[in-house]
Amino acid sequence: MKTTATYFQNDPDRPLVYGEAEIDNRPRRRLRGEPEKPGILCESVIVGFCGTDHELMRMGRDGKLSAKFPEGRMRLINGHEGVVYVPSEGRFAIVLIRGGNSYDPTRYTEEETYFEYGCDQADGLFSDCNFYNPDMLLHIPDGYVHDGRIDLEAAKKLVFCDPYACMLFQRERMEDLGEAHLFRVEMAKHHCGEQEARDRARNSLFSRTVIFGLGTTGMFIGDLIRQKYPDADILFVSRSPETSDKVCFACEIAKAGYLSTDGMTEEEQAGAIMEKLGGKASCFIGVSGTALEHRIAFEHGVLGCNGIYNSFSLGPKISFDTMPFGFQNHLIFGSINFRQSHMEEAIRLLLKSRYNEIVGLIGREKFAEDPIKAYEEKIYVKNAPMKTAVIWNQKYVSGGEKS
């Protein structure tokens, strides 16, 4: 069947197109061992723009998108953050983005397969309608829908389900690896049993946390660490001025400190970070998307002995000197995923949050006029809101008429 959508293609001049697109109902599997199921037709309600969308457009310009296309297609309908309406069930839903023939989509192996709606091998939400596996349409709690329409402020919060779920996974992964990395030190220090030592290790892991970069993912991981570890010392580091709206909002939400590095040399940045923390970092989280992260942590010595380095920036390469690395006992890792349980928890937490305050809206007609121009001049520019979303179908949103 045909729908109206934005889609990416390999084209140096028109990598992103708004117009008619053919969709079909392909059976898909949520997890390994489960049956493939045909999708349920859903209508897109509100969709958020993600940095991944911008990266996919760049890949399309460079002719590097072919592996991302659904089988048999020469294009990908993007969009993986938002709310859909399920006409056959009379309800709103959040699409669980990642599925496939794997036991755990955060740990797929070489012989397993995966897909991601709107990102990789499966069409997404920037379309009037699309088909989604019925087991991947997650429920939204009661109280946010009235007379068949979802409250706008709730919908704006829910565009963050994908990145917030990813940060819940990041916190879990830091806990799992950090606990195993540090508990024997805690056993020796406190002469205690293993379980007590593991509990102590989780807390000591975040005792002095640097979050290098302040986009939404950096803000979210700071928020989630604070929620579970109230005694953690958290420091956001970025080039933005201290008085900027996003810095003030992030520091308030995460009860964190802040350092603006604008105009500083690398050596000055490292010194200022350690001065702010009162020592070296126990945990260094890289989300800036620049190679500066690893230089500050390793070459300039901001990451302390036994510290962990978690990178979920996309793009920069990480290097380190093996001599100090071996003796300082650093733990370095990175991964970007989440499970269904993370997204279900994200839905609950986001609806209680204030993250609607950082979402700006762009009108669908304005976006459709020239989506490439909208990306480059409105959505992914320095003075843009921290998150931009578009109400795709006005009839399902209460309070969005003014957008």
HELIX and SHEET records of a PDB file:
HELIX    1   1 GLY A   51  ARG A   61  1                                  11    
HELIX    2   2 SER A   66  LYS A   68  5                                   3    
HELIX    3   3 PRO A  134  MET A  136  5                                   3    
HELIX    4   4 LEU A  152  LEU A  158  1                                   7    
HELIX    5   5 CYS A  161  HIS A  190  1                                  30    
HELIX    6   6 GLU A  194  LEU A  205  1                                  12    
HELIX    7   7 THR A  216  LYS A  228  1                                  13    
HELIX    8   8 ASP A  245  ALA A  254  1                                  10    
HELIX    9   9 GLU A  266  LEU A  277  1                                  12    
HELIX   10  10 LEU A  292  HIS A  294  1                                   3    
HELIX   11  11 ARG A  295  GLU A  299  3                                   5    
HELIX   12  12 THR A  322  GLN A  328  1                                   7    
HELIX   13  13 GLN A  340  LEU A  351  1                                  12    
HELIX   14  14 TYR A  355  ILE A  358  5                                   4    
HELIX   15  15 ARG A  364  GLU A  369  1                                   6    
HELIX   16  16 PRO A  371  ALA A  374  1                                   4    
HELIX   17  17 TYR A  375  ILE A  379  3                                   5    
HELIX   18  18 GLN A  394  TYR A  396  5                                   3    
SHEET    1   A 3 LEU A  16  GLU A  22  0                                        
SHEET    2   A 3 LYS A   2  PHE A   8 -1                                        
SHEET    3   A 3 LEU A  76  ILE A  77 -1                                        
SHEET    1   B 5 CYS A 129  TYR A 132  0                                        
SHEET    2   B 5 ILE A  40  GLY A  48 -1                                        
SHEET    3   B 5 GLY A  82  VAL A  86 -1                                        
SHEET    4   B 5 ARG A  91  VAL A  95 -1                                        
SHEET    5   B 5 LEU A 137  HIS A 139 -1                                        
SHEET    1   C 4 CYS A 129  TYR A 132  0                                        
SHEET    2   C 4 ILE A  40  GLY A  48 -1                                        
SHEET    3   C 4 LYS A 387  ILE A 391 -1                                        
SHEET    4   C 4 VAL A 359  LEU A 361  1                                        
SHEET    1   D 3 ARG A  98  GLY A  99  0                                        
SHEET    2   D 3 PHE A 115  TYR A 117 -1                                        
SHEET    3   D 3 GLN A 121  ALA A 122  1                                        
SHEET    1   E 3 VAL A 145  HIS A 146  0                                        
SHEET    2   E 3 ARG A 149  ASP A 151 -1                                        
SHEET    3   E 3 VAL A 397  SER A 398  1                                        
SHEET    1   F 6 GLY A 257  SER A 260  0                                        
SHEET    2   F 6 ASP A 233  SER A 238  1                                        
SHEET    3   F 6 ARG A 208  PHE A 212  1                                        
SHEET    4   F 6 ALA A 281  GLY A 286  1                                        
SHEET    5   F 6 LEU A 303  SER A 311  1                                        
SHEET    6   F 6 LEU A 331  PHE A 333  1                                        
END                                                                             
